[in-house]
């Protein structure tokens, strides 16, 4: 009786193992006539674009209609705070989105000191519909 049960279990085990193979789609390699570089400009010899080539090509694809714009994005809110505080890209300040609350963006500004001591300059609130920047309370 035990041998019969063991035999049944062995048969079930073998059937289960053979059912775990690859499917037809997984086993078939992709066709060689597909052009994987279609639409890509200036690829290298290996057919792969560099990061710089992708960035150059992508900037021609992005268009923002500022006249019919509905709301400012989180990134644009960071830029508005930078403009409001007259922070240049070369400064030691970091302007970063913190959170969204009551349909307002909260942007934190940090100053990176030369002595490795980082200090917070403040919290600013940006209204995404108008772009208005105001000083917020520290949280």
VOFILUM-685419 format. One line per field, with one value per residue: residue number from 1; residue in three letters; x, y, z of N, C-alpha, C in turn. Coordinates in steps of 0.001 Angstrom, whole numbers, plus 500000, padded with zeros to 6 digits. Each point is the difference from the previous one (the first is absolute). Example, Ala and Ser with C-alpha at 12.3 -4.5 7.8 and 13.67 -1.06 7.14 Angstrom:
BEGIN
i <- [1, 2];
aa <- [ala, ser];
n.east <- [513190, 499650];
n.north <- [494310, 501050];
n.up <- [507800, 499280];
ca.east <- [499110, 500820];
ca.north <- [501190, 501190];
ca.up <- [500000, 500060];
c.east <- [500900, 499230];
c.north <- [501200, 501090];
c.up <- [500000, 500730];
This chain:
BEGIN
i <- [1, 2, 3, 4, 5, 6, 7, 8, 9, 10, 11, 12, 13, 14, 15, 16, 17, 18, 19, 20, 21, 22, 23, 24, 25, 26, 27, 28, 29, 30, 31, 32, 33, 34, 35, 36, 37, 38, 39, 40, 41, 42, 43, 44, 45, 46, 47, 48, 49, 50, 51, 52, 53, 54, 55, 56, 57, 58, 59, 60, 61, 62, 63, 64, 65, 66, 67, 68, 69, 70, 71, 72, 73, 74, 75, 76, 77, 78, 79, 80, 81, 82, 83, 84, 85, 86, 87, 88, 89, 90, 91, 92, 93, 94, 95, 96, 97, 98, 99, 100, 101, 102, 103, 104, 105, 106, 107, 108, 109, 110, 111, 112, 113, 114, 115, 116, 117, 118, 119, 120, 121, 122, 123, 124, 125, 126, 127, 128, 129, 130, 131, 132, 133, 134, 135, 136, 137, 138, 139];
aa <- [unk, unk, unk, unk, unk, unk, unk, unk, unk, unk, unk, unk, unk, unk, unk, unk, unk, unk, unk, unk, unk, unk, unk, unk, unk, unk, unk, unk, unk, unk, unk, unk, unk, unk, unk, unk, unk, unk, unk, unk, unk, unk, unk, unk, unk, unk, unk, unk, unk, unk, unk, unk, unk, unk, unk, unk, unk, unk, unk, unk, unk, unk, unk, unk, unk, unk, unk, unk, unk, unk, unk, unk, unk, unk, unk, unk, unk, unk, unk, unk, unk, unk, unk, unk, unk, unk, unk, unk, unk, unk, unk, unk, unk, unk, unk, unk, unk, unk, unk, unk, unk, unk, unk, unk, unk, unk, unk, unk, unk, unk, unk, unk, unk, unk, unk, unk, unk, unk, unk, unk, unk, unk, unk, unk, unk, unk, unk, unk, unk, unk, unk, unk, unk, unk, unk, unk, unk, unk, unk];
n.east <- [500827, 501016, 500392, 498731, 499905, 501166, 499530, 498810, 500608, 500761, 498920, 499314, 501063, 500147, 498689, 500107, 501091, 499387, 499042, 501159, 499906, 500779, 499372, 499187, 499337, 500271, 499722, 499156, 501145, 500243, 499163, 500875, 498823, 499897, 499729, 500859, 500615, 498847, 500199, 501094, 500432, 500953, 499838, 500596, 501185, 499786, 499570, 500782, 498986, 500871, 500255, 501131, 500094, 499629, 500815, 500944, 499727, 500002, 500964, 500068, 499766, 500601, 498712, 500185, 498703, 500783, 499483, 499889, 501000, 499707, 500940, 500731, 501038, 500329, 500535, 498949, 499339, 500878, 499817, 498701, 500244, 500731, 499061, 499059, 500872, 499920, 499684, 501290, 500233, 500822, 498888, 500227, 498938, 499177, 499254, 499163, 499174, 499155, 498868, 498826, 499409, 498721, 500330, 500994, 501068, 500617, 500799, 500983, 500671, 501096, 500848, 500816, 500392, 501031, 499533, 499307, 499672, 498983, 499431, 498840, 499796, 499162, 498735, 499717, 498925, 499688, 499222, 499708, 498877, 500622, 500737, 499079, 501073, 499867, 500443, 500420, 499224, 501062, 500086];
n.north <- [498814, 500016, 498872, 499675, 500478, 499418, 498949, 500157, 500195, 498970, 499368, 500404, 499703, 498885, 499808, 500327, 499281, 499107, 500360, 500093, 499538, 500429, 501125, 499888, 501009, 499388, 498873, 500808, 500049, 501281, 500418, 499678, 500025, 499989, 501261, 499629, 500567, 499527, 501158, 499298, 501170, 499976, 498786, 499372, 499442, 499933, 501158, 500358, 500791, 500993, 500252, 500537, 498968, 499251, 500726, 500001, 498733, 499805, 500913, 499325, 499057, 500691, 500258, 501157, 499946, 501053, 500349, 498719, 500330, 498854, 499155, 500539, 499372, 498914, 499549, 500415, 499438, 499000, 500086, 500056, 499074, 499320, 500288, 499619, 499033, 500079, 498712, 500091, 499426, 501030, 500338, 500156, 500465, 499252, 499985, 499474, 499329, 500406, 500679, 499412, 501149, 499712, 499198, 499910, 500476, 499156, 501041, 499141, 500925, 499387, 500422, 499622, 499961, 500857, 500114, 499586, 501163, 499192, 501075, 499979, 500506, 499011, 500184, 499681, 500745, 499115, 500940, 498718, 500602, 500749, 499126, 500453, 500676, 499292, 500689, 498799, 499393, 499932, 498803];
n.up <- [500000, 500809, 499385, 500052, 501227, 500296, 499309, 500576, 501147, 499670, 499565, 501042, 500704, 499245, 500079, 501259, 500044, 499263, 500823, 500620, 498789, 499027, 499731, 498993, 500588, 501126, 499373, 499400, 499351, 500280, 499073, 499076, 499359, 501328, 499648, 500937, 498997, 499592, 499387, 500147, 500394, 499088, 499639, 500995, 499881, 501309, 499459, 501011, 500330, 500025, 501276, 499547, 499173, 501033, 500787, 499069, 499745, 501314, 499974, 498879, 500878, 500955, 500072, 500623, 500060, 500216, 498843, 499689, 500765, 500589, 500341, 500963, 499484, 500674, 498877, 499314, 501021, 499898, 498688, 500294, 500922, 499113, 499095, 500880, 500300, 498675, 499979, 499763, 498844, 500118, 500640, 501292, 499394, 500717, 498915, 500900, 499186, 500961, 499851, 499779, 500309, 500082, 498989, 500855, 499332, 500805, 499884, 500254, 500687, 499585, 500931, 499044, 501264, 499986, 501236, 498957, 500544, 499879, 499518, 500601, 498797, 499715, 500274, 498739, 499810, 499056, 499509, 499738, 500334, 500938, 500673, 500848, 500444, 501138, 501042, 500353, 500875, 500816, 499423];
ca.east <- [499173, 500904, 500686, 499043, 499867, 501270, 500021, 499081, 500633, 501123, 499423, 499483, 501171, 500587, 499070, 500099, 501275, 499972, 499055, 500619, 500924, 499755, 498922, 500447, 500423, 501267, 501067, 500239, 500766, 499332, 500411, 501180, 499710, 499476, 500974, 499874, 500450, 499099, 499662, 501102, 500995, 501425, 500358, 501372, 500178, 499231, 498572, 499439, 500194, 500588, 499106, 500003, 499207, 498600, 499577, 499915, 498822, 498785, 499638, 499199, 498681, 499251, 499496, 499100, 499175, 499882, 498828, 498816, 500430, 499033, 500666, 501449, 500426, 500844, 501303, 499848, 499866, 501371, 500621, 499394, 500618, 501357, 499894, 499534, 501120, 501159, 501008, 500543, 500368, 501352, 500015, 500083, 498658, 499211, 498564, 499429, 498590, 499842, 498723, 498837, 498968, 498938, 500222, 501171, 501286, 500910, 501357, 501028, 501243, 501123, 501267, 501121, 501122, 501340, 500548, 499212, 498786, 498859, 498970, 498786, 499723, 498594, 498938, 499237, 498749, 499712, 498658, 500227, 499142, 500406, 501463, 500351, 500924, 499934, 500794, 499177, 500483, 500790, 499283];
ca.north <- [501186, 501150, 500059, 500505, 501443, 500596, 499987, 501047, 501292, 500161, 500316, 501371, 500871, 500063, 500750, 501410, 500532, 500166, 501068, 501290, 500392, 501307, 500027, 500188, 501394, 500213, 499237, 500504, 501266, 501037, 500029, 500812, 501098, 501141, 501069, 500463, 501387, 500824, 501256, 500495, 500728, 499879, 498919, 499538, 498812, 498885, 500269, 500487, 501432, 500431, 500850, 501333, 499950, 499903, 501305, 500925, 499639, 500198, 501408, 500413, 499397, 500594, 501338, 500432, 501133, 500794, 500859, 499221, 499153, 499962, 500079, 499824, 498699, 500091, 500498, 501417, 500705, 500160, 501056, 501262, 500372, 500438, 501351, 500875, 500235, 500349, 498948, 499565, 498582, 499836, 500273, 498850, 499746, 498929, 500256, 498674, 499784, 499250, 499294, 500748, 500033, 500977, 500483, 500878, 499322, 500453, 499893, 500288, 500562, 499713, 500615, 499121, 500818, 499548, 499175, 498755, 500134, 500347, 500683, 500251, 501423, 500268, 499258, 500906, 499440, 500420, 499698, 499449, 500577, 501373, 500140, 500921, 499440, 500666, 499370, 499120, 499691, 498769, 498847];
ca.up <- [500000, 500070, 498713, 499028, 500254, 499595, 498545, 499556, 500292, 499075, 498693, 500093, 500069, 498661, 499161, 500393, 499529, 498542, 499678, 500335, 498936, 499380, 499024, 498620, 499838, 500685, 499358, 498654, 500001, 499216, 498590, 499747, 499086, 500740, 500193, 501380, 500068, 499218, 500652, 500819, 499211, 500338, 500922, 499848, 499154, 500547, 499857, 501254, 500200, 501272, 500781, 499407, 498769, 500382, 500494, 498874, 499209, 500790, 500161, 498849, 500123, 501099, 499745, 501063, 499613, 501218, 499955, 500368, 501120, 501089, 501296, 500030, 500521, 501191, 499554, 499671, 501279, 500508, 499210, 500426, 501277, 499669, 499442, 501074, 500918, 499164, 500187, 498710, 499938, 500542, 501442, 500912, 500519, 499393, 500032, 499743, 500346, 501251, 499974, 499531, 501036, 499698, 498635, 499980, 500031, 501039, 499476, 501004, 499492, 500880, 499644, 500283, 500451, 499643, 501071, 499979, 500809, 499157, 500761, 499239, 499818, 500206, 499335, 499153, 499496, 498628, 499509, 498666, 498973, 499683, 500062, 501076, 500984, 501298, 501067, 500810, 501349, 500058, 500593];
c.east <- [500879, 500745, 499085, 499812, 501270, 500091, 499088, 500603, 501156, 499482, 499474, 501158, 500634, 499107, 500082, 501294, 499999, 499054, 500605, 500984, 499657, 498867, 500589, 500550, 501366, 501150, 500353, 500795, 499289, 500491, 501164, 499712, 499402, 501119, 499797, 500407, 499090, 499631, 501112, 501030, 501397, 500293, 501431, 500055, 499163, 498495, 499340, 500318, 500675, 498981, 499889, 499155, 498509, 499476, 499825, 498759, 498712, 499610, 499197, 498565, 499133, 499603, 498991, 499260, 499721, 498750, 498734, 500276, 498982, 500670, 501501, 500304, 500843, 501376, 499932, 499837, 501370, 500691, 499438, 500593, 501428, 499995, 499622, 501147, 501277, 501169, 500464, 500332, 501374, 500050, 500095, 498644, 499332, 498534, 499322, 498547, 499932, 498708, 498914, 498929, 499005, 500212, 501105, 501252, 500856, 501420, 500978, 501259, 501075, 501237, 501112, 501203, 501332, 500586, 499207, 498782, 498877, 498953, 498810, 499764, 498516, 499087, 499173, 498803, 499757, 498587, 500157, 499133, 500450, 501517, 500451, 500857, 499856, 500820, 499064, 500586, 500822, 499180, 501001];
c.north <- [501262, 500148, 500567, 501510, 500715, 500071, 501092, 501389, 500273, 500381, 501433, 500991, 500179, 500806, 501493, 500613, 500224, 501117, 501376, 500465, 501365, 499885, 500197, 501406, 500248, 499331, 500553, 501294, 501046, 500002, 500971, 501206, 501226, 501017, 500585, 501471, 500944, 501251, 500572, 500669, 499686, 498930, 499585, 498760, 498824, 500242, 500525, 501482, 500262, 500860, 501388, 500040, 499929, 501346, 501002, 499708, 500316, 501474, 500522, 499489, 500675, 501426, 500340, 501245, 500827, 500885, 499266, 499070, 500068, 500190, 499866, 498617, 500220, 500547, 501494, 500836, 500216, 501143, 501378, 500484, 500479, 501425, 501006, 500378, 500417, 499037, 499548, 498505, 499735, 500190, 498695, 499658, 498878, 500344, 498698, 499936, 499142, 499192, 500910, 499907, 501098, 500664, 501049, 499136, 500618, 499677, 500389, 500503, 499766, 500717, 499039, 500863, 499415, 499068, 498709, 500056, 500474, 500678, 500269, 501501, 500301, 499093, 501020, 499264, 500572, 499562, 499495, 500627, 501402, 500171, 500950, 499285, 500793, 499218, 499151, 499825, 498734, 498915, 498998];
c.up <- [500000, 498675, 498918, 500147, 499555, 498488, 499438, 500223, 499038, 498613, 499982, 499990, 498617, 499069, 500322, 499477, 498499, 499580, 500236, 498946, 499447, 498996, 498617, 499800, 500638, 499253, 498626, 500066, 499139, 498557, 499800, 499123, 500689, 500181, 501386, 500143, 499235, 500786, 500844, 499092, 500512, 501044, 499736, 499132, 500496, 499942, 501251, 500145, 501337, 500735, 499389, 498732, 500313, 500483, 498862, 499174, 500753, 500092, 498817, 500106, 501053, 499629, 501080, 499522, 501252, 499998, 500432, 501174, 501132, 501357, 499827, 500564, 501254, 499636, 499692, 501268, 500634, 499268, 500380, 501320, 499768, 499459, 501082, 500939, 499271, 500243, 498623, 500054, 500598, 501514, 500797, 500603, 499222, 500199, 499599, 500471, 501256, 499994, 499436, 501066, 499660, 498643, 499914, 500041, 501102, 499543, 501102, 499313, 501053, 499487, 500398, 500362, 499589, 501045, 500191, 500920, 499096, 500874, 499091, 499935, 500195, 499210, 499222, 499430, 498611, 499650, 498567, 498910, 499599, 499930, 501090, 501053, 501281, 501010, 500843, 501379, 499938, 500661, 500463];
